[in-house]
Amino acid sequence: MEDQLPMAPTAVPNPVPAPPSVPAVAPTNGPTLPDAVARRGITEAQWRTLMNSLYPGARGESVLMVWDYCVARRLDPLKKPCHIVPMEVKIGDKYEWRDVVMPGIYELRTTAQRTGLYLGHTKAEYGPLVDVAGITAPEWCEMTMYRWNAALGQRAEYPVRVLFAEVVATKRDGKANARWSKAPVQMLTKCTEGAGLREAFPDEVGGLTTEEEMDGQRAITVSPVEMLSPAPSLQKPEGYDGWLQRLVDAAKAGDDALTAVWKDATPFARHYLLASEPEAWDTLKAAAAIVPADEVLS
């Protein structure tokens, strides 16, 4: 028999209003905000927080993508509901690295809670331990999400089960990447919760895939775009040689280390490498992909 719950909402409440704007800081004699930032009404305090605390090392244009995403979804960007994820995107017959904005599990939880109909979920249950992708982890995780059905006046249940082998992020050698190797149960649990929230709130959440689920995966194929070609006057950026050596050293440590050093560069440095030495980047990625897992984790 269905559990009878106390008084529950009979209709979806009005959407929670967007968080109040942070008061603008007093003018300073420091550098002015970039035009793209100022046009969005972002204050200096907000921009410094985003760039220096929440997304350190990220490109400015990627942080602006986060801001635009949060505006569209009525989220507070200073609560970091989404992440900037470097992913290989297939364009034509080649892959290139791009920053992609992905929601975190926090974003799905927030969206579900705003409906006023989310009643939580059961404790996560796990299957037997198995060896997958070079690590030992539960074979599966399952939980049941609860949502109030106002029309029927009762609680609706949405059970989900997610298999570890189907969601674990692997490197090119088939081994789990560093994040999944370090916390396999935590990552599996977050993926299961994300699947459950999509099942219980399809209209509110839609097909949003969380950053936890897409960690280490490749993005969808996109249509070919016109690529930048090196201009005759293209100049080597300052510090380029040192950064290139760091890439070489990082490739010896694996995919994750190489990605971190790649993200640490300026857009100009990345473009110079791809325009002047495209084969060098392919060689570095191939070298990073064959680093044994025990060396990556040592």
C-alpha positions in Angstrom: 0.0 0.0 0.0 1.3 3.5 -0.9 2.6 5.5 2.0 0.2 8.3 2.9 2.0 11.5 3.3 1.0 14.7 5.1 -0.4 17.7 3.2 1.5 18.2 0.0 1.3 20.9 -2.6 -1.4 20.5 -5.2 0.2 22.6 -7.9 3.7 23.6 -8.9 4.5 26.9 -7.2 5.7 30.0 -9.0 9.3 29.7 -10.1 11.8 30.9 -7.5 12.9 34.3 -8.5 16.5 34.9 -9.6 18.9 35.8 -6.8 19.2 39.5 -6.1 22.0 41.3 -7.8 25.2 42.0 -5.9 25.5 45.8 -5.3 28.0 47.4 -7.7 31.4 48.2 -6.2 32.6 51.7 -6.0 34.6 52.9 -9.0 38.4 52.3 -8.8 41.4 53.5 -10.7 42.1 49.9 -11.7 41.6 48.4 -15.1 38.1 48.6 -16.6 36.1 45.5 -17.2 36.2 44.0 -20.7 33.3 45.2 -22.9 31.7 41.7 -23.1 31.7 41.6 -19.3 30.3 45.1 -18.8 27.6 44.6 -21.4 26.2 41.7 -19.2 26.0 44.0 -16.1 28.6 41.9 -14.3 30.3 43.9 -11.5 34.0 43.9 -10.8 33.5 42.0 -7.6 31.5 39.3 -9.4 34.0 39.0 -12.2 37.0 38.8 -9.9 35.2 36.1 -7.9 34.4 34.1 -11.0 37.9 34.4 -12.5 40.0 34.1 -9.4 38.0 31.8 -7.0 35.4 29.8 -8.8 37.1 29.1 -12.2 40.8 29.9 -11.7 42.9 29.4 -14.8 39.8 29.3 -17.1 39.6 31.5 -20.2 37.5 34.6 -19.9 35.2 33.6 -22.8 34.6 30.2 -21.1 33.6 32.0 -17.8 31.2 34.2 -19.8 29.6 31.0 -21.1 29.0 30.0 -17.5 27.3 33.3 -16.8 25.1 33.1 -19.9 24.1 29.5 -19.0 23.1 30.6 -15.4 21.1 33.5 -16.7 19.2 31.2 -19.1 18.6 28.7 -16.3 17.9 31.3 -13.6 20.8 30.1 -11.5 23.2 32.0 -9.3 26.6 31.7 -11.0 28.4 32.4 -7.7 27.1 29.2 -6.3 28.9 27.3 -9.1 26.0 25.2 -10.4 27.9 24.3 -13.5 31.5 23.5 -14.6 33.8 24.3 -17.4 34.9 20.9 -18.9 37.6 20.6 -21.5 36.4 18.0 -24.0 37.4 16.7 -27.4 34.8 17.7 -29.9 34.7 15.9 -33.2 34.7 18.4 -36.2 34.7 16.6 -39.5 37.1 13.7 -39.2 39.2 15.2 -36.4 38.9 16.0 -32.7 39.8 19.4 -31.1 39.7 20.5 -27.5 37.0 22.9 -26.5 35.7 24.2 -23.2 32.1 23.0 -22.7 29.7 24.2 -19.9 28.2 21.2 -18.1 25.7 21.3 -15.2 26.8 19.7 -11.9 24.6 17.5 -9.8 23.8 20.6 -7.7 22.1 22.1 -10.6 19.7 19.2 -11.1 19.0 19.1 -7.4 18.2 22.8 -7.4 15.9 22.5 -10.4 14.0 19.6 -8.8 13.7 21.3 -5.4 12.2 24.5 -7.1 9.2 22.5 -8.3 8.1 22.0 -4.7 7.3 18.4 -5.6 10.6 16.7 -5.0 10.4 14.4 -1.9 14.0 13.1 -1.9 15.3 9.6 -2.6 16.1 6.4 -0.9 19.6 5.5 0.4 21.8 4.4 -2.4 22.2 0.6 -2.8 25.2 -1.0 -4.4 25.9 -4.3 -6.2 28.8 -6.7 -5.7 32.3 -5.5 -6.2 33.7 -6.2 -9.7 36.9 -5.3 -11.6 36.2 -2.8 -14.3 38.6 -0.5 -16.2 41.5 -1.4 -13.9 39.7 -0.6 -10.6 37.5 -2.4 -8.1 34.0 -0.9 -7.7 30.4 -1.8 -7.2 28.8 -3.4 -10.3 25.8 -1.1 -10.0 24.2 1.6 -7.9 20.4 2.0 -7.6 18.1 4.4 -5.8 14.4 5.4 -6.0 13.4 9.1 -6.5 10.1 10.4 -5.0 7.9 13.0 -6.5 4.5 14.2 -5.4 1.7 13.5 -7.9 -0.8 16.3 -7.3 -3.4 14.8 -9.7 -3.5 11.4 -7.8 -2.7 12.8 -4.4 0.0 10.4 -3.7 3.8 9.8 -4.0 5.2 8.6 -7.3 8.3 6.4 -7.3 11.0 6.4 -10.0 13.6 3.6 -9.4 16.8 3.7 -11.4 19.9 1.5 -11.6 23.1 2.5 -13.3 25.9 0.1 -14.2 29.4 1.1 -13.4 30.8 -0.3 -16.6 28.5 1.9 -18.7 29.4 5.2 -17.0 33.0 5.0 -15.9 35.3 7.5 -17.7 38.3 5.8 -19.3 41.4 6.9 -21.1 42.4 5.7 -24.5 44.1 2.6 -23.0 40.7 1.5 -21.5 41.7 2.3 -17.9 39.6 4.5 -15.6 40.8 8.1 -15.5 42.3 9.7 -12.3 39.0 11.0 -11.0 37.1 7.7 -11.3 40.1 5.8 -10.0 40.3 8.0 -6.9 36.5 8.0 -6.0 34.6 5.3 -8.0 31.7 5.0 -5.5 31.2 8.7 -5.3 31.2 9.2 -9.0 28.8 6.2 -9.6 26.4 7.5 -6.9 26.3 11.0 -8.5 25.6 9.5 -12.0 22.8 7.4 -10.5 21.3 10.5 -8.8 21.5 12.4 -12.0 19.7 9.6 -14.0 17.0 9.5 -11.3 16.3 13.2 -11.4 16.0 13.1 -15.2 13.5 10.3 -14.8 11.4 12.0 -12.2 11.6 15.5 -13.6 11.8 15.2 -17.4 10.2 18.5 -18.2 12.2 20.5 -15.7 15.6 18.8 -16.1 15.2 17.7 -19.7 18.2 15.8 -21.2 20.8 17.6 -19.1 23.8 15.4 -18.5 25.9 16.3 -15.5 29.6 17.1 -15.4 30.1 14.0 -13.3 28.6 11.8 -16.0 30.5 13.4 -18.8 33.9 13.5 -17.0 36.5 12.1 -19.4 34.0 11.5 -22.2 34.0 13.0 -25.7 31.3 15.5 -26.7 28.9 15.1 -29.6 29.9 15.5 -33.2 29.4 19.0 -34.5 29.3 20.3 -38.0 32.6 21.4 -39.5 33.5 25.1 -38.9 35.9 27.3 -40.6 39.2 26.9 -38.8 41.6 29.7 -38.1 44.7 29.6 -40.4 48.0 31.0 -39.4 48.5 34.5 -40.5 51.8 35.4 -42.2 52.6 37.8 -39.3 51.7 35.4 -36.5 54.2 36.0 -33.7 55.3 33.5 -31.1 53.6 34.5 -27.8 55.8 35.4 -24.8 56.6 32.3 -22.7 55.5 29.9 -25.4 58.7 27.8 -25.4 58.4 27.3 -21.6 54.8 26.3 -21.9 55.6 23.9 -24.7 58.2 22.2 -22.5 55.6 21.9 -19.8 53.3 20.2 -22.2 56.0 17.7 -23.1 56.6 17.0 -19.4 52.9 16.7 -18.7 52.4 14.2 -21.5 54.7 11.8 -19.6 52.2 11.9 -16.6 49.1 11.1 -18.6 45.9 12.7 -20.0 44.8 14.6 -16.9 48.2 16.3 -16.5 48.3 17.2 -20.2 44.8 18.7 -20.1 45.6 20.8 -17.0 48.7 22.4 -18.7 46.7 22.9 -21.9 44.0 24.8 -20.0 46.6 26.9 -18.2 47.7 28.6 -21.5 46.4 31.7 -23.1 44.1 31.3 -26.1 46.9 32.9 -28.2 49.4 30.3 -27.2 47.0 27.5 -28.0 46.2 28.9 -31.4 49.9 29.4 -32.1 50.6 25.7 -31.4 47.7 24.4 -33.4 48.5 26.8 -36.3 52.3 26.4 -36.4 52.8 22.8 -35.1 49.6 20.9 -35.4 51.4 17.5 -35.5 53.1 18.3 -32.2 49.8 18.4 -30.3 48.6 15.1 -31.8 51.9 13.6 -30.8 51.6 14.8 -27.2 48.0 13.5 -26.9 49.1 10.1 -28.2 52.0 10.0 -25.8 49.7 10.9 -22.8 47.2 8.2 -23.8 49.7 5.3 -23.4 51.0 6.2 -19.9 50.3 3.2 -17.6 47.7 3.8 -14.9 50.1 2.9 -12.1 52.4 5.7 -13.2 49.5 8.2 -13.4 48.4 7.4 -9.8 51.9 7.2 -8.3 
